[in-house]
Amino acid sequence: MPRLGWLLCGCFLATGSLLIAQDVAVSPPQKVNSGAAQFTVLGNTREGLLVHYHLRGQHVLYAFYPSMQLRWKKNLSLRERQADIRKVLLSDDSLTVLYSLSSRGQVLLYGARFALKPEQPVRTVLLDTLASNVLVTSPALEVRQPPDEQHVVIWFEDVAFSLNKRIYLSCYDQQLRRIWKQSLVLELLSDPEVIEASADSSGHVLLTAGDRRNRMSQQAFPYRRLLLLHVRGRDPVHSLTIDADHLMLSPCLMKRVHDGRRVLLSGLYLQSGAREAGGYYFLVYDTSTDSLVVRSYVGHTAEGSTEGGRTSRPSAFSAYRPVELVPTRSGGALLICEAQDVSTEMYPNPAFGTFGMTTGFAVSYFHFDDVSVVAFRPDGQPEWRKVLRKRQSTEGDGGYYSSIAVMIAPEKLYFLFNDFTPGTTVTTAYSLDAAGNVERNQLFNAERMGLWPVMRQGRQVSQNEMMVPSLKKNYLQFVRIRF
């Protein structure tokens, strides 16, 4: 949760405790429409644990008591029936709904403030114009809320972005009053793509963008260089490019440290032309001097390789994807990566008919395997590395029930995932302390409890609690796991 971000990142200490789920509570099943729904666990409020459910234009809010009994359920509706809800935020114990609407030949962006138990918006504000012609596809909209919840950062691309490389970046306060807006041209990049943005307590924004090597490719290392833009309101923008000879870069993860001055950036790199190996990069940007004070590139080591079973698929070295960056109190960070890839198998049918035609079909398998954790010291050098072994392979579902949920507790990191053992699904967790000590334990038998946890959409709701949605046979439940 945003309001827990600084506290939890700063509380990662080297103390020990056994990994035992002290309490697992499950909400009553709710019948929902079929489909791969999206969930946002908004957090703890005076109404209880609040969750936003989204499926094919349907937006529902659920509020649960601490016991996980349902307190209320409300459809999130707006006065404008044609409104397209883009984002739901929790701020200062109220809801902020950002939505777009076509009106008078324009695509407009609105913000509506709701009470926690929404019936009608308390206040609606026109925020911006996304497009000046309704015949043009409404641009993708990205929204970020800093951990202190004091600001909302919004950016979107110009309609002619492929030609002019222009994006629009805005910063609003909690009451949706615009603090500033900037029109930025990413002229230092040949084929730019915005990756991430983060605001500090003053409303200043650090934005990262990558220069794509091939926009048609969906490779794990799509960038030839990175661009950092430090935007201080309407003042001149400071820019800094990051690249290295013959290196291909993954998208970078970005986190601010608790002092607010330094920003950590980390990801993966690969040697140009190589199929595997490479390693990790770790950067520290000082916002007071607009300079990189740490620039470190660290190669993979043998323990990062995946154990057998990947003969026809990429090795873990090239399959790793950065998924989380956790700052530590010492000034370093933990970079968490997961091996993710897709394999396809063809099933041909024998020839038939007078023309000898053949038919067949292809099946895609989605693999989410080992998790790599690298502990960086403040100078960017690795302190220790660990690989958490797991195997997750599913067919044709995009890995909906695979991957991990990461919980940052005061004493340890917890990695929760579904262990797809033959005939059953067991929810399992690794624990990892600041010294690199690892433990693995089973939490509960999800199959026996009638659950299919969607771990990758789980969210932390307190220092020691994780909330995970479960969607099985059109029945929706939520699991609260307390350590």
Disulfide bonds with the S-S distance in Angstrom:
none
